[in-house]
Amino acid sequence: MNFWDNLKPQDIELVHSIAKSTKVKEGELLAREGDKADEIFYVASGTLRLEGVGATIGPDSLVGEIALFSPEKKRTLTIVCETDCELYTMTDEQIYQLYYQNPKLGFYFMKLIVERLLRDVQRHKAAAQAA
């Protein structure tokens, strides 16, 4: 699911006005499983590796939303920069601000979280059947 799909130019401008841009080098650790989550990451360029699940996240993707909105606010995976990356970060408060200014963005986050949770359930079912 592409973050920018179906967003109007003013919505994209709003996100850019709130999010913080940062450059991260290849090999840097962004988040460790079990750590406190205080922001999500939007990948503008580069690739992130989700350790333990054999997945990568590329440009125009969000990562970290499940931990940020979970009751415990704990990271569910370790995230490492596979390449040099340009990222935009947003805290939960910034996301709430976006939601109040544009509820469509809030529904995007809900859909993204549900999609990823369902994918996790399917992966666990497949692993259980293979065992």
C-alpha positions in Angstrom: 0.0 0.0 0.0 1.6 3.2 -1.2 1.3 6.1 1.4 0.7 8.7 -1.3 -2.0 6.9 -3.3 -5.2 8.9 -3.6 -3.8 11.8 -1.5 -4.4 15.3 -2.8 -1.5 17.7 -3.2 -2.5 19.7 -0.1 -2.5 16.4 1.9 1.0 15.6 0.8 2.1 19.2 1.7 0.5 18.8 5.1 2.5 15.5 5.8 5.7 17.2 4.7 5.1 20.2 6.9 4.7 17.9 10.0 7.2 15.1 9.4 10.9 15.4 10.2 13.4 14.5 7.5 16.6 12.5 8.4 19.3 10.7 6.5 20.5 7.3 7.9 23.6 5.3 6.8 23.7 1.7 5.7 23.9 -0.7 8.6 22.5 1.7 11.2 19.9 0.3 13.6 16.6 2.2 13.6 14.7 0.1 16.1 15.3 -3.0 18.2 12.6 -5.5 18.9 11.1 -4.8 22.4 12.3 -1.1 22.5 9.8 1.7 23.2 8.3 3.0 20.0 8.0 6.8 19.7 7.8 7.3 16.0 7.0 5.8 12.6 9.3 5.9 9.6 8.3 6.8 6.0 11.0 5.6 3.6 11.6 8.3 1.0 14.7 6.5 -0.5 16.7 3.4 0.4 15.8 0.1 1.8 15.1 -1.1 5.4 15.5 -4.7 6.5 13.0 -6.2 9.0 15.1 -8.8 10.8 13.5 -12.1 11.7 10.9 -12.1 9.0 13.2 -11.9 5.9 11.4 -8.8 4.5 12.6 -5.4 3.2 10.8 -2.1 3.1 11.5 0.2 0.2 10.6 3.7 -1.0 7.1 5.1 -0.4 6.5 2.7 2.5 5.7 3.2 6.2 7.1 1.0 9.0 6.7 1.1 12.8 3.0 1.9 12.9 2.0 -1.3 14.7 4.3 -0.6 17.6 3.4 3.1 17.8 -0.3 2.4 18.2 -0.1 -0.8 20.3 -1.0 -0.5 24.0 2.5 -1.3 25.1 4.2 0.9 22.5 7.0 -1.7 22.0 8.8 -2.5 18.7 7.7 -5.8 17.3 10.7 -6.2 15.0 14.3 -5.0 14.7 14.7 -2.6 11.7 18.1 -2.0 10.1 19.1 0.2 7.2 20.0 -2.1 4.4 21.2 0.9 2.3 21.7 4.6 2.9 18.2 6.0 3.5 16.3 9.2 3.6 13.5 8.9 6.1 10.6 11.0 7.4 9.6 10.4 11.0 6.4 11.2 12.8 5.4 10.8 16.4 1.9 9.6 17.4 1.0 13.2 18.4 2.0 14.3 14.9 -0.1 11.5 13.4 -3.1 12.5 15.6 -2.6 16.1 14.3 -2.7 14.8 10.7 -5.8 12.7 11.5 -7.7 15.7 12.9 -6.7 17.8 9.9 -7.5 15.1 7.4 -9.4 12.0 8.6 -8.6 10.2 5.3 -5.0 9.9 6.6 -6.3 8.2 9.8 -8.2 5.6 7.8 -5.1 5.0 5.8 -3.2 4.1 9.0 -6.0 1.9 10.2 -6.1 0.0 6.9 -2.3 -0.4 6.9 -2.2 -1.8 10.4 -5.0 -4.3 9.7 -3.4 -5.3 6.5 -0.1 -6.0 8.2 -1.7 -7.8 11.2 -3.6 -10.1 8.8 -0.4 -10.8 6.9 1.2 -11.8 10.2 -1.7 -14.1 11.0 -1.3 -15.8 7.7 2.4 -16.2 8.1 1.9 -17.8 11.6 -0.8 -20.1 10.2 1.5 -21.2 7.4 4.4 -21.8 9.9 2.1 -23.9 12.2 0.8 -26.0 9.3 4.4 -26.7 8.1 5.5 -27.8 11.6 
